[in-house]
Amino acid sequence: MEGGFNKALLMTAENGKEVITKIPLPQIVPPKYVTASEVATLDFVDRYTPIPVCKVLAWSSDASNPVGSEYIIMEKAQGKQLIESWGDMDLSRRFKLIQNLAQLESSLASLELPGYGSLYFRDMFDHGSRGPIDMDDTYCIGPYYHETWFPHFGNQNDAGPWDNLTDFSLSMANRGIWHVSNSKTLRACGPHYGSKDDHIQTLKSTQKIMPTLAEHPTLQRFSTPTLWHSDLHLGNIFVSDNDPTAIVSIIDWQYISIMPSFMQVQWPEFLSPPENYQVGVVKPELPANFYHMDEDEKEYAISQRDKAILSKRYGGR
C-alpha cells in the first residue's frame, strides 16, 4: 500500500501473525524526528488514555540501520474501517458511534500538558540539549515538524518546543515569513489572496500584536496545550466486525502534535457541519419549500439536514 507520506507493507510471519511495516518516503517525511515522535505518541496515548491504538513492535528512526530506512513495525489494526460500515448504519447507530468517539477524544483533551510541540521519548535528547520540555522520566515535548515545512524548515530555532503562547505565535509567524520569502512556487489562493510582500507584511504585523493578544483572557482560555488527532476520517477509524458502533482502533498518528486547543479541537472530517449550519440549540429542519423541490433537490436537502444533525450530536451545539 502507498499513502501520501509512507509505504505500508502487510507482513505475515510463519505462525500466521500479520503485522504492518511503515516506511516513510524520504522525499516527503522529515528524517528522524517524525518517526520518533509517532512512536512516542502511540506509546503515550496507549498508556494514558483509553484510545485503542496499534502496539509498536519494533522501530528505528536511523536510516543508517541494516534495513536502510527508518521504519515502524506495528500490530495490524483489528476490525474493519468505518468507511465499510458507515453507509449502512442507521441514525441511532451513528449517534452511538459519535458518542463513543467523543468520549475517547475527551480523554485526550483532558490531559494536562506543559507546552506545545511534538511528543518524544525523553532519552532521544541529551539532558543538556536545548529545547525539550520534560513531562516525566519517559516522555518530553520536543521540536514540532510538519509535512508542509519539508524539505525546507527555515530557522531551526522556530521548530519549538514552546512553553507559552507568545513564543509559539512568534515562531509560527517567523516560519511563514521564511517560507514566503524562499518559496519559488508560492501562488496566491483564496481566501488569502495577495503578493508575497502582502503576506510578509501581514505576518510582521501579526508579530507586533501577538505578545499583547496572547495575554488576552479569552485566548488564554482556549490555548491550553492539547494533544489531538487532527486527521480523523472514515478510513482512520476501525470498528468491531460485530458492532460498528464499537471503536477498536484509531490509526495514522504521524504528525500528530500538541498545539493550542483553539487550533486542535475540530469536527472530524465526516462530521463537519454543512453549509449554512446554525450554531446553538437549533433543531436542523428541512427547508420551508421542501415539498416544492424536485427529487434531486429533496435528496440534497435531506442529506444536508442529516449532516447537520450528526454535527450537532458530535459538537453538542
C-alpha positions as MATLAB code, in Angstrom:
seq = 'MEGGFNKALLMTAENGKEVITKIPLPQIVPPKYVTASEVATLDFVDRYTPIPVCKVLAWSSDASNPVGSEYIIMEKAQGKQLIESWGDMDLSRRFKLIQNLAQLESSLASLELPGYGSLYFRDMFDHGSRGPIDMDDTYCIGPYYHETWFPHFGNQNDAGPWDNLTDFSLSMANRGIWHVSNSKTLRACGPHYGSKDDHIQTLKSTQKIMPTLAEHPTLQRFSTPTLWHSDLHLGNIFVSDNDPTAIVSIIDWQYISIMPSFMQVQWPEFLSPPENYQVGVVKPELPANFYHMDEDEKEYAISQRDKAILSKRYGGR';
ca = [
       0.000    0.000    0.000;
       1.173    3.553   -0.601;
      -0.095    6.707    1.069;
       0.924   10.315    0.728;
       3.788   10.026    3.187;
       4.649    6.328    3.607;
       4.752    2.915    2.063;
       2.952    0.323    4.168;
       3.713   -3.382    3.964;
       1.452   -6.129    5.270;
       3.819   -8.817    6.527;
       2.795  -12.340    7.579;
       5.020  -14.291    9.951;
       5.479  -18.056    9.762;
       2.992  -18.507   12.592;
       0.355  -16.594   10.613;
       0.530  -13.357   12.637;
       0.100  -10.270   10.472;
       1.936   -7.007   11.156;
       2.181   -3.661    9.387;
       5.513   -2.062    8.488;
       5.546    1.656    7.669;
       8.465    3.071    5.706;
       8.439    6.872    5.301;
       9.062    8.411    1.893;
      12.322   10.333    2.440;
      11.472   13.000   -0.148;
       8.390   13.965    1.861;
       8.815   12.936    5.505;
      11.439   14.778    7.588;
      14.129   12.376    8.823;
      14.375   11.025   12.359;
      12.000   13.269   14.267;
       8.685   12.297   12.671;
       9.246    8.551   13.125;
      10.455    9.014   16.709;
       7.521   11.271   17.528;
       4.901    8.937   16.056;
       6.215    6.004   18.107;
       6.309    8.069   21.315;
       2.810    9.415   20.649;
       1.382    5.916   20.146;
       3.040    4.755   23.359;
       1.827    7.803   25.301;
      -1.760    7.523   24.047;
      -1.825    3.812   24.850;
      -0.513    4.441   28.371;
      -2.555    7.464   29.399;
      -5.859    7.186   27.512;
      -8.446    4.501   26.699;
      -7.977    5.168   22.969;
      -7.179    1.875   21.191;
      -4.028    2.197   19.081;
      -1.799   -0.330   17.354;
       1.070   -1.582   19.508;
       4.540   -0.800   18.150;
       6.656   -3.973   17.987;
       9.910   -2.521   16.646;
      11.085    0.750   15.151;
      14.105    2.773   14.058;
      14.472    6.457   13.284;
      18.033    5.968   11.990;
      18.137    5.371    8.230;
      21.710    4.013    8.513;
      20.340    0.812   10.099;
      20.658   -2.540    8.233;
      17.231   -2.007    6.644;
      18.469    1.203    5.022;
      15.378    3.157    6.024;
      13.504    4.413    9.027;
      10.618    2.103    9.848;
       7.866    1.240   12.308;
       6.615   -2.332   12.713;
       3.267   -2.455   14.472;
       0.326   -4.706   15.078;
      -2.322   -4.766   12.394;
      -5.460   -2.858   13.362;
      -8.311   -5.116   14.389;
     -11.821   -4.868   12.989;
     -12.669   -3.035    9.801;
     -12.508    0.551    8.608;
     -15.558    2.625    9.477;
     -15.947    3.542    5.804;
     -17.109   -0.043    5.204;
     -19.987    0.293    7.679;
     -20.937    3.978    7.785;
     -23.248    3.915    4.776;
     -25.300    1.039    6.206;
     -25.669    2.451    9.729;
     -28.975    3.982   10.751;
     -29.135    7.262   12.663;
     -29.270    5.656   16.107;
     -26.122    3.613   15.439;
     -24.347    6.636   14.069;
     -25.315    8.519   17.226;
     -23.826    5.748   19.362;
     -20.615    5.719   17.321;
     -20.316    9.500   17.656;
     -20.839    9.279   21.416;
     -18.101    6.656   21.724;
     -15.727    8.715   19.587;
     -16.367   11.892   21.586;
     -15.661   10.061   24.839;
     -12.315    8.851   23.501;
     -11.379   12.314   22.260;
     -12.313   13.875   25.596;
      -9.656   11.698   27.222;
      -7.069   13.423   25.017;
      -8.444   16.879   25.704;
      -8.338   16.311   29.466;
      -4.594   15.587   29.570;
      -2.549   18.293   31.289;
       0.498   19.049   29.140;
       3.313   21.546   29.811;
       3.860   23.059   26.373;
       3.466   22.976   22.604;
       5.390   20.787   20.176;
       5.688   17.102   19.323;
       5.949   14.180   21.721;
       9.169   12.167   22.037;
      10.787    9.678   24.355;
      12.975   11.576   26.792;
      16.092    9.532   26.018;
      16.092   10.784   22.422;
      17.621   14.050   23.596;
      20.767   14.705   25.571;
      19.994   16.072   29.016;
      21.991   19.161   28.202;
      20.420   19.792   24.807;
      18.383   22.907   24.195;
      14.673   22.768   23.939;
      12.906   19.633   25.205;
      10.275   20.172   27.883;
      10.266   17.220   30.269;
       6.917   15.616   31.040;
       8.201   12.739   33.156;
      11.067   10.242   33.066;
       9.752    8.708   29.840;
       8.338   11.493   27.656;
       9.150   15.031   26.660;
       7.914   17.684   24.254;
      10.400   18.478   21.509;
      10.582   20.106   18.054;
       7.410   20.345   16.017;
       7.767   19.155   12.433;
       5.081   19.075    9.795;
       4.962   17.910    6.202;
       4.211   21.443    4.978;
       7.629   22.549    6.274;
       9.660   19.889    4.481;
      12.221   19.803    2.940;
      12.952   23.436    3.843;
      12.434   24.128    7.544;
      13.965   27.571    7.739;
      15.328   28.600   11.120;
      15.542   25.535   13.386;
      15.039   27.810   16.401;
      11.442   28.205   15.238;
      10.746   24.460   15.485;
       9.958   24.624   19.204;
       9.037   23.391   21.686;
       7.313   26.323   23.370;
       6.022   26.755   26.903;
       3.873   29.818   26.191;
       1.532   31.100   23.506;
       3.540   34.231   22.703;
       6.716   32.374   21.771;
       4.721   29.816   19.825;
       2.896   32.511   17.838;
       6.073   34.428   17.015;
       7.754   31.255   15.794;
       4.793   30.403   13.559;
       4.969   33.860   12.018;
       8.729   33.500   11.534;
       8.122   30.193    9.802;
       5.624   31.815    7.488;
       7.930   34.705    6.636;
      10.782   32.310    5.853;
       8.627   30.147    3.598;
       7.050   33.036    1.719;
      10.456   34.663    1.230;
      12.145   31.473   -0.004;
       9.380   29.744   -1.919;
       9.744   29.668   -5.692;
       6.336   28.139   -6.283;
       4.118   30.148   -3.937;
       0.937   31.324   -5.627;
      -1.953   33.300   -4.252;
      -5.004   31.269   -3.308;
      -8.215   32.117   -1.509;
      -9.222   33.383    0.889;
      -5.768   34.925    1.478;
      -5.025   36.462   -1.898;
      -2.102   38.816   -2.227;
       1.518   39.122   -3.263;
       4.482   37.746   -1.333;
       5.070   41.189    0.117;
       1.433   41.351    1.275;
       1.802   38.040    3.052;
       5.081   39.036    4.676;
       3.678   42.365    5.851;
       0.652   40.630    7.370;
       2.906   38.193    9.240;
       5.117   41.008   10.512;
       2.039   42.865   11.731;
       0.961   39.677   13.478;
       4.299   39.552   15.285;
       3.725   43.037   16.647;
       0.297   42.344   18.119;
       0.673   38.727   19.276;
       2.568   39.464   22.532;
      -0.453   41.525   23.621;
      -3.150   39.362   22.056;
      -1.692   36.168   23.524;
      -2.295   37.503   27.040;
      -5.990   38.159   26.460;
      -8.080   36.079   28.906;
     -10.339   34.658   26.183;
      -7.445   33.478   24.049;
      -5.659   32.136   27.101;
      -8.768   30.159   27.985;
      -8.717   28.368   24.638;
      -4.959   27.973   24.253;
      -4.465   25.021   26.611;
      -1.788   22.661   25.209;
      -3.851   19.864   23.658;
      -2.938   16.576   22.023;
      -5.468   15.859   19.280;
      -5.852   13.544   16.291;
      -6.399   16.141   13.591;
      -6.958   13.722   10.695;
      -9.931   11.630   11.744;
     -11.799   10.307    8.751;
     -13.725    7.139    7.946;
     -10.541    5.333    6.915;
      -8.611    6.044   10.123;
     -11.258    4.654   12.494;
     -11.613    0.882   12.833;
     -14.753   -0.647   14.319;
     -15.742   -4.088   15.517;
     -16.794   -6.632   12.896;
     -19.844   -7.404   15.015;
     -20.725   -3.929   16.300;
     -19.979   -0.917   14.042;
     -20.526    1.465   16.977;
     -17.583   -0.021   18.919;
     -14.260    1.602   18.038;
     -11.425   -0.927   18.219;
      -8.540    1.100   16.771;
      -7.609    4.592   15.598;
      -4.655    4.768   13.210;
      -2.408    7.305   11.458;
      -0.765    9.267   14.284;
       2.006   10.639   12.099;
       2.409   14.429   12.526;
       0.020   14.459   15.492;
       1.245   17.097   17.937;
       0.453   19.247   20.958;
      -0.913   22.618   19.914;
      -3.226   25.286   21.416;
      -6.729   23.900   21.819;
      -8.234   26.559   19.545;
      -6.119   25.121   16.704;
      -6.725   21.488   17.564;
     -10.319   20.821   18.542;
     -12.408   20.388   15.425;
     -15.068   18.230   13.872;
     -13.812   15.005   12.291;
     -13.944   15.213    8.524;
     -17.056   13.036    8.180;
     -18.949   15.023   10.838;
     -18.092   18.545    9.688;
     -21.091   20.927    9.516;
     -22.815   21.573    6.189;
     -23.201   24.978    4.599;
     -25.425   27.447    6.467;
     -25.031   25.453    9.666;
     -26.781   27.179   12.582;
     -24.800   27.159   15.818;
     -26.702   26.816   19.065;
     -29.739   24.938   20.314;
     -31.387   24.888   16.907;
     -33.012   21.739   15.569;
     -31.974   21.140   11.941;
     -35.048   21.254    9.734;
     -35.847   20.755    6.071;
     -36.314   23.960    4.001;
     -39.768   25.559    4.074;
     -40.153   24.933    0.317;
     -39.079   21.286    0.605;
     -42.282   19.857   -0.876;
     -41.954   22.118   -3.930;
     -38.459   20.848   -4.763;
     -37.648   18.281   -7.414;
     -36.372   14.867   -6.309;
     -32.673   15.708   -6.600;
     -33.131   18.889   -4.560;
     -35.092   16.985   -1.913;
     -32.397   14.335   -1.644;
     -29.735   17.017   -1.216;
     -31.802   18.889    1.399;
     -32.313   15.701    3.408;
     -28.597   14.905    3.277;
     -27.726   18.417    4.492;
     -30.231   18.195    7.341;
     -28.949   14.781    8.413;
     -25.376   16.018    8.238;
     -26.289   18.955   10.490;
     -27.924   16.552   12.957;
     -24.735   14.474   13.137;
     -22.598   17.596   13.566;
     -24.754   18.743   16.467;
     -24.623   15.283   18.019;
     -20.831   15.439   17.965;
     -20.344   19.102   18.823;
     -23.178   19.390   21.307;
     -24.417   22.605   19.708;
];
